[in-house]
Amino acid sequence: MKQLILRIYLFLLLCITAQAAEIFSPKFYAFINGMPEMSYDDEAKMLKEFGYDGISQIHGGGDKLAQRVAAYKKQDLKVLSVYLEAKETAIDSSLVESLADGGMIELTVAKISPEVIDSIRQTAEMASRLKIRVVLYPHFGNAVATMPQAIELVEKVNHPNLGIMFNLCHFLKSEKAEDLEAILTKAAPHLFSVSTNGADSDGKNWDTLIQTLDKGNFPQQRLLGALKKLHYKGPVCLQCYAVKGDKKSNLKQSIDAWEKIFKDLP
């Protein structure tokens, strides 16, 4: 009888564990371009208070990055990523080593050449030794501006530590909103990171394509629902470029909207 009870208990425990593993609850980070001017310590305290998991897309690296990482660790938050451009020489490890064990390098690609492709491969290999992932960041106006272009380059580089970051504002600027689910499905094997923001589905400029998360007519449930169906496990980041208004208030509005979106997500 005791053995039967134990088996039932273990079975129920496995079921609960399996259900927990399927919960869709991505970490949520704020882009550096949405932060007010303040010290690293105050940044981290504010984001902790609001409910963010940390900050992302830091420009540059080295000692200043290490100082910010240390400040965020005090609050049990994370500096997720740095934002750099792929050039003909690989990224120096000294720029990013403070992100070791779980950080990311976001790479824009302004032009493509055999040298740039090789440097991306070398960067991916260097980062793998530090346990840092590398993602291509499709950016309007660049050689890699769309998700299909990013997928094509990932396949050319052919390194397991190189993936793609989906960015809603650049997707809506360069591609068709109705293709969202199809392109995410195609990119899924390489999808390491996602950024979102409030946006108008038919927006033409950055004012309409980048808003606080509570604004715009693009349905955020559609994006997050698609990611949930794909069993996406990576982070989601908040794009804040050139959003008007008080930055602290903007961050609070967006995190409140984030929580509501999840509450309403099927």
VOVO-247755 format. One record per residue (C-alpha): residue number from 1; residue in three letters; x, y, z. Coordinates in Angstrom, 2 decimals, padded with zeros to 5 digits. Example, Ala and Ser with C-alpha at 12.3 -4.5 7.8 and 13.67 -1.06 7.14 Angstrom:
k: 1	r: ALA	X: 012.30	Y: -004.50	Z: 007.80
k: 2	r: SER	X: 013.67	Y: -001.06	Z: 007.14
// end
This chain:
k: 1	r: MET	X: 000.00	Y: 000.00	Z: 000.00
k: 2	r: LYS	X: 002.83	Y: 002.38	Z: 000.87
k: 3	r: GLN	X: 004.53	Y: 001.61	Z: -002.45
k: 4	r: LEU	X: 001.31	Y: 002.38	Z: -004.33
k: 5	r: ILE	X: 000.91	Y: 005.71	Z: -002.54
k: 6	r: LEU	X: 004.55	Y: 006.54	Z: -003.30
k: 7	r: ARG	X: 004.07	Y: 005.74	Z: -006.99
k: 8	r: ILE	X: 000.95	Y: 007.92	Z: -007.16
k: 9	r: TYR	X: 002.80	Y: 010.73	Z: -005.43
k: 10	r: LEU	X: 005.74	Y: 010.49	Z: -007.86
k: 11	r: PHE	X: 003.36	Y: 010.40	Z: -010.84
k: 12	r: LEU	X: 001.55	Y: 013.54	Z: -009.65
k: 13	r: LEU	X: 004.86	Y: 015.26	Z: -008.99
k: 14	r: LEU	X: 006.01	Y: 014.49	Z: -012.54
k: 15	r: CYS	X: 002.74	Y: 015.84	Z: -013.95
k: 16	r: ILE	X: 003.07	Y: 019.08	Z: -011.97
k: 17	r: THR	X: 006.70	Y: 019.44	Z: -013.02
k: 18	r: ALA	X: 005.81	Y: 018.89	Z: -016.68
k: 19	r: GLN	X: 003.03	Y: 021.49	Z: -016.51
k: 20	r: ALA	X: 005.36	Y: 023.99	Z: -014.85
k: 21	r: ALA	X: 007.94	Y: 023.45	Z: -017.59
k: 22	r: GLU	X: 005.34	Y: 024.45	Z: -020.19
k: 23	r: ILE	X: 004.46	Y: 027.75	Z: -018.52
k: 24	r: PHE	X: 005.20	Y: 030.61	Z: -020.89
k: 25	r: SER	X: 006.81	Y: 033.31	Z: -018.78
k: 26	r: PRO	X: 009.72	Y: 035.02	Z: -020.58
k: 27	r: LYS	X: 012.06	Y: 037.35	Z: -018.73
k: 28	r: PHE	X: 011.38	Y: 041.00	Z: -019.58
k: 29	r: TYR	X: 014.19	Y: 043.53	Z: -020.01
k: 30	r: ALA	X: 014.21	Y: 047.26	Z: -020.76
k: 31	r: PHE	X: 016.41	Y: 048.63	Z: -023.55
k: 32	r: ILE	X: 019.01	Y: 051.13	Z: -022.38
k: 33	r: ASN	X: 017.49	Y: 053.73	Z: -024.73
k: 34	r: GLY	X: 014.48	Y: 053.95	Z: -022.42
k: 35	r: MET	X: 016.43	Y: 054.76	Z: -019.26
k: 36	r: PRO	X: 016.53	Y: 058.18	Z: -017.55
k: 37	r: GLU	X: 019.94	Y: 059.65	Z: -016.72
k: 38	r: MET	X: 020.94	Y: 058.13	Z: -013.38
k: 39	r: SER	X: 023.64	Y: 056.02	Z: -011.75
k: 40	r: TYR	X: 023.91	Y: 052.31	Z: -012.47
k: 41	r: ASP	X: 022.79	Y: 051.57	Z: -008.92
k: 42	r: ASP	X: 019.71	Y: 053.78	Z: -009.25
k: 43	r: GLU	X: 018.89	Y: 052.26	Z: -012.66
k: 44	r: ALA	X: 018.90	Y: 048.79	Z: -011.18
k: 45	r: LYS	X: 016.86	Y: 049.82	Z: -008.12
k: 46	r: MET	X: 014.19	Y: 051.46	Z: -010.31
k: 47	r: LEU	X: 013.87	Y: 048.49	Z: -012.67
k: 48	r: LYS	X: 013.72	Y: 046.13	Z: -009.69
k: 49	r: GLU	X: 010.94	Y: 048.20	Z: -008.15
k: 50	r: PHE	X: 008.95	Y: 048.20	Z: -011.40
k: 51	r: GLY	X: 009.33	Y: 044.46	Z: -011.96
k: 52	r: TYR	X: 011.75	Y: 044.22	Z: -014.89
k: 53	r: ASP	X: 014.33	Y: 041.44	Z: -014.98
k: 54	r: GLY	X: 017.12	Y: 043.79	Z: -016.00
k: 55	r: ILE	X: 018.44	Y: 045.91	Z: -018.83
k: 56	r: SER	X: 019.54	Y: 045.15	Z: -022.39
k: 57	r: GLN	X: 021.21	Y: 046.56	Z: -025.50
k: 58	r: ILE	X: 024.05	Y: 048.37	Z: -023.76
k: 59	r: HIS	X: 026.23	Y: 050.29	Z: -026.22
k: 60	r: GLY	X: 029.91	Y: 049.52	Z: -025.90
k: 61	r: GLY	X: 031.52	Y: 047.31	Z: -023.28
k: 62	r: GLY	X: 034.66	Y: 046.91	Z: -021.22
k: 63	r: ASP	X: 035.01	Y: 048.46	Z: -017.76
k: 64	r: LYS	X: 031.78	Y: 050.50	Z: -017.84
k: 65	r: LEU	X: 029.81	Y: 047.41	Z: -018.77
k: 66	r: ALA	X: 031.45	Y: 045.49	Z: -015.91
k: 67	r: GLN	X: 030.47	Y: 048.26	Z: -013.48
k: 68	r: ARG	X: 026.85	Y: 048.17	Z: -014.63
k: 69	r: VAL	X: 026.78	Y: 044.36	Z: -014.38
k: 70	r: ALA	X: 028.04	Y: 044.61	Z: -010.79
k: 71	r: ALA	X: 025.38	Y: 047.18	Z: -009.89
k: 72	r: TYR	X: 022.61	Y: 045.03	Z: -011.32
k: 73	r: LYS	X: 023.83	Y: 041.91	Z: -009.56
k: 74	r: LYS	X: 023.33	Y: 043.71	Z: -006.26
k: 75	r: GLN	X: 019.62	Y: 043.87	Z: -007.10
k: 76	r: ASP	X: 019.55	Y: 040.29	Z: -008.40
k: 77	r: LEU	X: 018.94	Y: 041.66	Z: -011.91
k: 78	r: LYS	X: 020.76	Y: 041.02	Z: -015.16
k: 79	r: VAL	X: 022.51	Y: 043.06	Z: -017.83
k: 80	r: LEU	X: 021.39	Y: 040.94	Z: -020.74
k: 81	r: SER	X: 023.12	Y: 042.24	Z: -023.86
k: 82	r: VAL	X: 025.43	Y: 044.61	Z: -025.67
k: 83	r: TYR	X: 024.66	Y: 046.22	Z: -029.03
k: 84	r: LEU	X: 027.50	Y: 046.17	Z: -031.55
k: 85	r: GLU	X: 028.06	Y: 046.24	Z: -035.31
k: 86	r: ALA	X: 029.51	Y: 043.32	Z: -037.24
k: 87	r: LYS	X: 032.62	Y: 044.47	Z: -039.09
k: 88	r: GLU	X: 035.54	Y: 042.79	Z: -040.85
k: 89	r: THR	X: 037.24	Y: 041.94	Z: -037.56
k: 90	r: ALA	X: 035.71	Y: 039.85	Z: -034.79
k: 91	r: ILE	X: 034.48	Y: 041.36	Z: -031.52
k: 92	r: ASP	X: 037.23	Y: 041.49	Z: -028.89
k: 93	r: SER	X: 036.40	Y: 039.28	Z: -025.93
k: 94	r: SER	X: 037.50	Y: 041.99	Z: -023.48
k: 95	r: LEU	X: 034.47	Y: 044.07	Z: -024.49
k: 96	r: VAL	X: 031.96	Y: 041.45	Z: -023.40
k: 97	r: GLU	X: 033.59	Y: 039.14	Z: -020.87
k: 98	r: SER	X: 031.54	Y: 040.60	Z: -017.99
k: 99	r: LEU	X: 028.45	Y: 039.11	Z: -019.68
k: 100	r: ALA	X: 029.90	Y: 035.59	Z: -019.42
k: 101	r: ASP	X: 027.50	Y: 032.79	Z: -018.51
k: 102	r: GLY	X: 024.24	Y: 033.90	Z: -020.03
k: 103	r: GLY	X: 024.61	Y: 037.25	Z: -021.78
k: 104	r: MET	X: 024.13	Y: 038.15	Z: -025.44
k: 105	r: ILE	X: 025.82	Y: 040.11	Z: -028.19
k: 106	r: GLU	X: 023.35	Y: 041.80	Z: -030.53
k: 107	r: LEU	X: 024.96	Y: 042.37	Z: -033.93
k: 108	r: THR	X: 023.71	Y: 044.74	Z: -036.61
k: 109	r: VAL	X: 025.04	Y: 044.04	Z: -040.10
k: 110	r: ALA	X: 025.40	Y: 047.19	Z: -042.21
k: 111	r: LYS	X: 027.15	Y: 045.40	Z: -045.05
k: 112	r: ILE	X: 027.94	Y: 041.81	Z: -045.95
k: 113	r: SER	X: 031.25	Y: 040.56	Z: -047.31
k: 114	r: PRO	X: 033.23	Y: 037.32	Z: -046.95
k: 115	r: GLU	X: 035.31	Y: 039.09	Z: -044.29
k: 116	r: VAL	X: 032.24	Y: 040.16	Z: -042.33
k: 117	r: ILE	X: 030.78	Y: 036.64	Z: -042.51
k: 118	r: ASP	X: 034.06	Y: 035.21	Z: -041.21
k: 119	r: SER	X: 034.25	Y: 037.78	Z: -038.40
k: 120	r: ILE	X: 030.70	Y: 036.89	Z: -037.29
k: 121	r: ARG	X: 031.71	Y: 033.23	Z: -037.20
k: 122	r: GLN	X: 034.78	Y: 034.08	Z: -035.12
k: 123	r: THR	X: 032.68	Y: 036.23	Z: -032.78
k: 124	r: ALA	X: 030.20	Y: 033.38	Z: -032.32
k: 125	r: GLU	X: 033.05	Y: 031.00	Z: -031.49
k: 126	r: MET	X: 034.65	Y: 033.43	Z: -029.04
k: 127	r: ALA	X: 031.30	Y: 034.03	Z: -027.35
k: 128	r: SER	X: 030.60	Y: 030.31	Z: -027.05
k: 129	r: ARG	X: 033.70	Y: 029.93	Z: -024.90
k: 130	r: LEU	X: 032.31	Y: 032.60	Z: -022.57
k: 131	r: LYS	X: 028.80	Y: 031.09	Z: -022.70
k: 132	r: ILE	X: 027.47	Y: 034.22	Z: -024.39
k: 133	r: ARG	X: 025.01	Y: 033.93	Z: -027.27
k: 134	r: VAL	X: 025.28	Y: 035.99	Z: -030.44
k: 135	r: VAL	X: 022.18	Y: 037.25	Z: -032.26
k: 136	r: LEU	X: 021.80	Y: 039.06	Z: -035.56
k: 137	r: TYR	X: 019.69	Y: 042.18	Z: -035.13
k: 138	r: PRO	X: 017.73	Y: 042.94	Z: -038.33
k: 139	r: HIS	X: 017.69	Y: 046.74	Z: -038.66
k: 140	r: PHE	X: 015.86	Y: 048.81	Z: -041.27
k: 141	r: GLY	X: 018.26	Y: 050.24	Z: -043.85
k: 142	r: ASN	X: 021.04	Y: 047.72	Z: -043.20
k: 143	r: ALA	X: 022.22	Y: 044.81	Z: -045.34
k: 144	r: VAL	X: 020.41	Y: 042.62	Z: -042.80
k: 145	r: ALA	X: 017.11	Y: 044.45	Z: -042.44
k: 146	r: THR	X: 014.57	Y: 041.63	Z: -042.50
k: 147	r: MET	X: 014.07	Y: 038.27	Z: -040.85
k: 148	r: PRO	X: 014.60	Y: 036.33	Z: -044.12
k: 149	r: GLN	X: 017.93	Y: 038.13	Z: -044.60
k: 150	r: ALA	X: 018.93	Y: 037.25	Z: -041.04
k: 151	r: ILE	X: 017.97	Y: 033.60	Z: -041.54
k: 152	r: GLU	X: 019.99	Y: 033.47	Z: -044.75
k: 153	r: LEU	X: 023.07	Y: 034.91	Z: -043.04
k: 154	r: VAL	X: 022.76	Y: 032.58	Z: -040.04
k: 155	r: GLU	X: 022.75	Y: 029.66	Z: -042.46
k: 156	r: LYS	X: 025.82	Y: 031.03	Z: -044.28
k: 157	r: VAL	X: 027.78	Y: 031.53	Z: -041.07
k: 158	r: ASN	X: 026.68	Y: 028.07	Z: -039.88
k: 159	r: HIS	X: 027.65	Y: 028.29	Z: -036.21
k: 160	r: PRO	X: 025.42	Y: 026.86	Z: -033.45
k: 161	r: ASN	X: 026.04	Y: 029.88	Z: -031.22
k: 162	r: LEU	X: 024.63	Y: 032.35	Z: -033.76
k: 163	r: GLY	X: 020.92	Y: 033.11	Z: -033.78
k: 164	r: ILE	X: 018.45	Y: 035.88	Z: -034.52
k: 165	r: MET	X: 016.65	Y: 038.59	Z: -032.55
k: 166	r: PHE	X: 013.14	Y: 039.39	Z: -033.74
k: 167	r: ASN	X: 012.39	Y: 043.11	Z: -033.43
k: 168	r: LEU	X: 008.76	Y: 044.10	Z: -033.84
k: 169	r: CYS	X: 009.38	Y: 047.70	Z: -034.93
k: 170	r: HIS	X: 011.86	Y: 046.74	Z: -037.66
k: 171	r: PHE	X: 009.64	Y: 043.86	Z: -038.76
k: 172	r: LEU	X: 006.65	Y: 046.17	Z: -039.19
k: 173	r: LYS	X: 008.84	Y: 048.73	Z: -040.98
k: 174	r: SER	X: 010.36	Y: 046.29	Z: -043.48
k: 175	r: GLU	X: 007.94	Y: 043.36	Z: -043.76
k: 176	r: LYS	X: 004.24	Y: 042.52	Z: -043.83
k: 177	r: ALA	X: 002.35	Y: 042.31	Z: -040.53
k: 178	r: GLU	X: 000.26	Y: 039.41	Z: -041.85
k: 179	r: ASP	X: 003.43	Y: 037.30	Z: -042.23
k: 180	r: LEU	X: 004.25	Y: 037.41	Z: -038.51
k: 181	r: GLU	X: 003.38	Y: 033.82	Z: -037.57
k: 182	r: ALA	X: 004.93	Y: 032.35	Z: -040.71
k: 183	r: ILE	X: 008.22	Y: 034.19	Z: -040.27
k: 184	r: LEU	X: 008.47	Y: 033.36	Z: -036.56
k: 185	r: THR	X: 007.86	Y: 029.70	Z: -037.36
k: 186	r: LYS	X: 010.60	Y: 029.75	Z: -039.99
k: 187	r: ALA	X: 012.99	Y: 031.54	Z: -037.67
k: 188	r: ALA	X: 012.15	Y: 029.41	Z: -034.61
k: 189	r: PRO	X: 015.25	Y: 027.15	Z: -034.74
k: 190	r: HIS	X: 017.43	Y: 030.27	Z: -034.62
k: 191	r: LEU	X: 015.29	Y: 032.54	Z: -032.44
k: 192	r: PHE	X: 017.34	Y: 033.51	Z: -029.38
k: 193	r: SER	X: 015.74	Y: 036.84	Z: -028.43
k: 194	r: VAL	X: 012.74	Y: 039.11	Z: -029.12
k: 195	r: SER	X: 012.03	Y: 042.81	Z: -028.70
k: 196	r: THR	X: 008.63	Y: 044.43	Z: -028.70
k: 197	r: ASN	X: 006.91	Y: 047.76	Z: -028.01
k: 198	r: GLY	X: 003.59	Y: 049.43	Z: -028.61
k: 199	r: ALA	X: 003.14	Y: 049.97	Z: -032.35
k: 200	r: ASP	X: 000.63	Y: 050.69	Z: -035.08
k: 201	r: SER	X: 000.38	Y: 047.76	Z: -037.48
k: 202	r: ASP	X: 000.39	Y: 050.14	Z: -040.46
k: 203	r: GLY	X: 002.88	Y: 052.59	Z: -038.96
k: 204	r: LYS	X: 005.30	Y: 054.29	Z: -041.33
k: 205	r: ASN	X: 007.66	Y: 056.18	Z: -039.02
k: 206	r: TRP	X: 009.32	Y: 055.51	Z: -035.67
k: 207	r: ASP	X: 006.80	Y: 057.65	Z: -033.81
k: 208	r: THR	X: 004.06	Y: 055.20	Z: -034.77
k: 209	r: LEU	X: 006.24	Y: 052.07	Z: -034.82
k: 210	r: ILE	X: 007.78	Y: 052.59	Z: -031.37
k: 211	r: GLN	X: 005.46	Y: 053.56	Z: -028.52
k: 212	r: THR	X: 004.98	Y: 052.52	Z: -024.91
k: 213	r: LEU	X: 003.57	Y: 049.02	Z: -024.64
k: 214	r: ASP	X: 000.09	Y: 050.24	Z: -023.70
k: 215	r: LYS	X: -000.29	Y: 052.17	Z: -026.97
k: 216	r: GLY	X: -000.62	Y: 051.33	Z: -030.67
k: 217	r: ASN	X: -003.10	Y: 049.07	Z: -032.44
k: 218	r: PHE	X: -000.77	Y: 046.11	Z: -032.99
k: 219	r: PRO	X: -002.13	Y: 043.28	Z: -030.80
k: 220	r: GLN	X: 000.67	Y: 042.21	Z: -028.46
k: 221	r: GLN	X: -001.28	Y: 039.03	Z: -027.65
k: 222	r: ARG	X: -000.74	Y: 038.01	Z: -031.27
k: 223	r: LEU	X: 003.05	Y: 038.17	Z: -030.98
k: 224	r: LEU	X: 003.23	Y: 036.58	Z: -027.54
k: 225	r: GLY	X: 000.63	Y: 033.98	Z: -028.48
k: 226	r: ALA	X: 002.75	Y: 032.98	Z: -031.49
k: 227	r: LEU	X: 005.84	Y: 032.71	Z: -029.30
k: 228	r: LYS	X: 003.94	Y: 030.62	Z: -026.79
k: 229	r: LYS	X: 002.81	Y: 028.18	Z: -029.50
k: 230	r: LEU	X: 006.42	Y: 027.87	Z: -030.64
k: 231	r: HIS	X: 007.49	Y: 027.06	Z: -027.04
k: 232	r: TYR	X: 009.85	Y: 030.03	Z: -027.13
k: 233	r: LYS	X: 012.10	Y: 030.05	Z: -024.05
k: 234	r: GLY	X: 014.18	Y: 033.19	Z: -024.58
k: 235	r: PRO	X: 013.91	Y: 036.74	Z: -023.23
k: 236	r: VAL	X: 011.68	Y: 039.57	Z: -024.42
k: 237	r: CYS	X: 013.03	Y: 043.12	Z: -024.41
k: 238	r: LEU	X: 011.30	Y: 046.49	Z: -024.51
k: 239	r: GLN	X: 012.33	Y: 048.79	Z: -027.37
k: 240	r: CYS	X: 012.12	Y: 052.43	Z: -026.25
k: 241	r: TYR	X: 013.92	Y: 054.38	Z: -028.99
k: 242	r: ALA	X: 012.81	Y: 058.03	Z: -029.19
k: 243	r: VAL	X: 009.58	Y: 057.44	Z: -027.25
k: 244	r: LYS	X: 008.29	Y: 060.83	Z: -026.14
k: 245	r: GLY	X: 007.45	Y: 061.70	Z: -022.56
k: 246	r: ASP	X: 009.00	Y: 061.06	Z: -019.16
k: 247	r: LYS	X: 011.17	Y: 057.96	Z: -019.38
k: 248	r: LYS	X: 010.44	Y: 056.73	Z: -015.87
k: 249	r: SER	X: 006.68	Y: 057.03	Z: -016.46
k: 250	r: ASN	X: 007.06	Y: 055.31	Z: -019.84
k: 251	r: LEU	X: 008.81	Y: 052.34	Z: -018.24
k: 252	r: LYS	X: 006.08	Y: 052.05	Z: -015.60
k: 253	r: GLN	X: 003.31	Y: 052.22	Z: -018.22
k: 254	r: SER	X: 004.99	Y: 049.50	Z: -020.28
k: 255	r: ILE	X: 005.55	Y: 047.06	Z: -017.41
k: 256	r: ASP	X: 001.92	Y: 047.53	Z: -016.32
k: 257	r: ALA	X: 000.81	Y: 046.78	Z: -019.89
k: 258	r: TRP	X: 003.12	Y: 043.73	Z: -019.99
k: 259	r: GLU	X: 001.45	Y: 042.27	Z: -016.91
k: 260	r: LYS	X: -002.02	Y: 042.91	Z: -018.35
k: 261	r: ILE	X: -001.08	Y: 041.31	Z: -021.68
k: 262	r: PHE	X: -000.07	Y: 038.14	Z: -019.89
k: 263	r: LYS	X: -003.17	Y: 038.17	Z: -017.76
k: 264	r: ASP	X: -005.28	Y: 038.24	Z: -020.92
k: 265	r: LEU	X: -003.12	Y: 035.79	Z: -022.91
k: 266	r: PRO	X: -005.01	Y: 032.55	Z: -023.74
// end
